[in-house]
Amino acid sequence: MRFFKLLDRNFSKLVKLNLVFFLPAFVIFVCCAAVFLFDTHWVMRFPDNAGSVQFSTWRLFSYPRPSQDGGVWLDVWGGFMTYLPLVALAPFTAGLAFVTRKFVQEEYVFIWSDFWQAVKDNWKMFLLNGTVCYLFYVGMTISIFYYYNLSRSHFLYHVPLWICVMLALLFLFAQFYLPVMFVTFDLTFGKAYRNAFIFAIVGLGRNLLLAAVLAIALFLFYISFLTFNFVIFLPLCVLFLFSFLSFLVNFMVYPIIDRYLIKK
């Protein structure tokens, strides 16, 4: 009930916050699209056995596409290089985390000035975290593809596959806590990560629930894209998506941080 009361009370502010965040986000998304539309894409082929990984290229706008029979193929350019500009978006999430934390605390906030002040004060930590997230995403994606392909013919490869999946989940859960800790405490990067992983393990039930709620929310946004094309999806992204997700995460995790790191 408190969540919906706060959501109703701050709805117009969440829209304003989302518009502020969308200013840099739009530029970054255009950069991602430009990178993806680069004509030559590099691809990796994971063989059916434990052989070496093969690299090749195909042209984005050439049809028919080269045959990809045998093993699992991964578009390195489209899957990795396309998302590299998102690292530059990471510092602006500091503004989202700070303002939505204020909403959860039921404190007054000046959206424009407080957003940019939070970005100015915390951009180094968030940029470093964005870099770590990107490198982890690249390494874990390649590992999961590699072990998944081998697990189809060798049962024992399910073990490293599921270890990678569990590590990816723990890393995701840690990301729930890191932004609000960065904007709340004067912690070193290592100590913030240590605390985040402790909360990721100790609060496993809450984190799974939050991940499920986020997945449902993103799925609904995705359905709106498929059903109504850009008529509803684009306004939702521009006006509500990013601030709502940040508010939802902070509503779930800030009480835990307040209980164990502030009041304790």
C-alpha positions, 0 to 999 in steps of 0.5 A, spaced: 500 500 500 505 504 501 508 503 494 502 505 491 501 511 495 508 513 494 507 512 486 501 516 486 504 522 490 510 522 486 507 520 479 508 527 476 515 528 479 517 521 476 515 523 469 519 529 470 525 525 472 524 520 466 524 526 462 531 529 465 534 522 464 532 521 457 536 527 455 542 523 455 539 517 454 537 519 447 544 521 445 547 514 448 541 510 444 542 513 438 550 512 438 548 504 440 543 504 434 549 507 429 554 502 432 549 496 430 548 499 423 555 498 422 555 494 415 560 489 417 559 485 423 564 480 427 561 473 429 563 467 433 562 460 432 562 455 438 563 448 435 559 442 437 565 439 441 571 442 445 575 445 439 577 452 438 572 458 437 572 460 430 571 468 428 568 470 421 564 476 419 558 477 415 555 484 412 548 486 416 545 489 409 547 483 405 542 477 404 541 471 404 546 471 410 552 466 411 550 459 413 550 458 420 549 451 421 553 447 426 555 449 433 552 456 436 553 463 433 554 469 437 554 476 433 560 479 437 559 486 434 551 486 435 551 483 442 557 487 445 560 493 441 553 495 440 552 496 448 559 499 449 556 506 449 551 504 455 557 505 459 557 512 458 550 512 460 552 509 467 554 516 471 547 519 469 543 513 473 546 517 479 541 522 478 536 517 478 538 513 484 539 519 488 532 522 486 528 516 487 531 515 494 528 521 496 521 519 494 522 513 498 524 517 504 518 521 503 523 527 502 522 534 498 527 534 492 529 539 486 529 534 481 533 538 476 538 541 480 539 535 485 539 530 479 545 534 476 548 535 482 548 527 484 551 526 477 557 531 478 558 528 485 558 521 483 560 520 476 566 517 477 564 511 481 558 510 477 562 510 470 567 505 474 561 500 475 558 501 468 565 499 466 565 493 470 558 491 468 560 491 461 566 487 462 562 482 466 556 482 461 561 480 455 565 475 459 559 472 462 555 472 455 561 468 452 562 463 457 554 461 458 554 461 450 560 456 450 558 452 456 551 451 453 553 449 446 558 444 450 552 441 454 548 439 449 553 433 447 557 433 454 552 433 460 558 435 465 558 442 462 552 443 465 556 444 472 560 450 469 554 453 465 549 453 471 555 456 475 555 462 470 548 463 471 548 463 478 554 468 478 550 472 473 544 472 478 548 474 484 551 480 480 545 482 478 542 482 485 548 486 487 546 491 482 540 493 486 544 495 492 550 499 489 547 505 486 543 507 492 549 506 496 554 510 492 549 516 493 548 515 500 555 513 503 562 515 502 564 508 501 570 505 497 568 502 490 571 495 493 567 496 500 561 498 496 561 491 492 562 487 498 556 490 502 552 489 495 554 482 494 552 480 502 545 483 501 545 479 494 546 473 498 542 474 505 536 477 501 536 472 496 528 471 497 527 479 496 532 479 490 528 474 487 522 477 488 524 484 485 528 480 479 521 477 478 517 484 478 522 487 474 522 482 469 514 482 469 514 490 468 519 489 462 515 484 459 509 488 459 513 494 456 515 489 451 508 487 449 506 494 449 512 495 443 509 488 440 502 490 440 502 497 439 508 498 436 511 505 438 505 508 439 505 506 446 512 504 447 516 510 445 511 515 450 512 510 456 520 510 455 520 517 454 515 519 460 516 513 465 520 507 464 527 509 467 524 513 473 519 507 475 524 502 475 529 506 479 523 507 484 521 500 484 528 498 486 530 503 491 523 502 494 525 494 495 532 495 497 533 502 501 529 499 507 534 494 508 540 498 507 537 503 512 536 498 517 543 494 516 547 500 514 544 506 517 540 505 523 545 499 526 
